[in-house]
Amino acid sequence: MYELTMSLKPKSKTPLYEQIYEFIKEEIQNNVIQSGERLPSTRALSKHLVVSRSTVELAYEQLLSEGMMEAIHARIFVARSK
């Protein structure tokens, strides 16, 4: 499982969920996170980043809707290249 380490800026005008979304999106686009790699659960990532679970869920939902991630049996993975 890929461990996400990012620095969030709580005082930024950019919402926290968007900061998480942008970080993960860039990591996927730059092949730092590989296709098929498992990502942390929303609960684990929210605990790690000290943010609410709904904040992480918003970021994950955006990535899921864009096809960058996929959920399989409640586990989150980077979408496989098509």
C-alpha positions as CSV (number, residue, x, y, z in Angstrom):
1,M,0.0,0.0,0.0
2,Y,1.2,3.4,-0.9
3,E,1.7,5.8,2.1
4,L,0.6,9.3,1.3
5,T,2.8,12.0,2.9
6,M,1.8,15.5,2.1
7,S,1.8,18.9,3.8
8,L,-1.6,20.5,4.1
9,K,-1.9,24.2,4.5
10,P,-5.0,24.9,6.7
11,K,-4.8,28.6,6.2
12,S,-4.7,28.4,2.4
13,K,-7.7,29.6,0.4
14,T,-7.7,26.2,-1.3
15,P,-9.9,23.8,0.7
16,L,-8.2,20.8,2.4
17,Y,-10.0,18.2,0.3
18,E,-8.8,20.0,-2.9
19,Q,-5.2,20.0,-1.6
20,I,-5.5,16.3,-1.0
21,Y,-7.1,15.7,-4.4
22,E,-4.4,17.8,-6.2
23,F,-1.5,16.0,-4.4
24,I,-2.8,12.5,-5.2
25,K,-3.7,13.5,-8.8
26,E,-0.1,14.8,-9.4
27,E,1.4,11.7,-7.8
28,I,-0.6,9.5,-10.2
29,Q,0.1,11.7,-13.3
30,N,3.9,11.7,-12.4
31,N,3.8,7.9,-11.9
32,V,4.9,8.2,-8.3
33,I,1.8,6.2,-7.4
34,Q,1.7,3.3,-9.9
35,S,-1.4,1.9,-11.6
36,G,-3.1,-0.8,-9.5
37,E,-1.4,0.4,-6.3
38,R,-3.6,0.4,-3.2
39,L,-4.2,3.6,-1.4
40,P,-5.0,4.1,2.3
41,S,-8.6,4.0,3.4
42,T,-10.4,7.2,4.0
43,R,-10.3,6.5,7.8
44,A,-6.6,5.8,7.8
45,L,-5.7,8.8,5.7
46,S,-7.9,11.2,7.7
47,K,-6.2,10.0,10.9
48,H,-2.8,10.4,9.4
49,L,-3.5,13.9,8.1
50,V,-5.5,14.9,11.1
51,V,-8.5,16.0,9.1
52,S,-12.1,14.8,9.0
53,R,-13.0,11.7,7.2
54,S,-15.4,13.6,5.0
55,T,-12.6,15.8,3.8
56,V,-10.7,12.7,2.5
57,E,-13.9,11.2,1.1
58,L,-14.5,14.4,-1.0
59,A,-11.0,14.1,-2.5
60,Y,-11.3,10.4,-3.2
61,E,-14.8,10.9,-4.7
62,Q,-13.4,13.5,-7.1
63,L,-10.6,11.1,-8.2
64,L,-13.1,8.3,-8.5
65,S,-15.4,10.4,-10.7
66,E,-12.4,11.3,-13.0
67,G,-11.5,7.7,-13.4
68,M,-8.1,8.1,-11.7
69,M,-9.0,5.7,-8.9
70,E,-11.3,2.7,-8.5
71,A,-13.0,1.1,-5.6
72,I,-13.0,-2.7,-5.4
73,H,-14.6,-4.3,-2.4
74,A,-14.3,-1.1,-0.3
75,R,-10.6,-0.8,-1.1
76,I,-9.2,2.1,-3.1
77,F,-6.7,1.6,-6.0
78,V,-5.1,3.8,-8.6
79,A,-7.1,3.0,-11.8
80,R,-5.3,0.8,-14.3
81,S,-4.3,2.3,-17.6
82,K,-6.7,1.7,-20.4
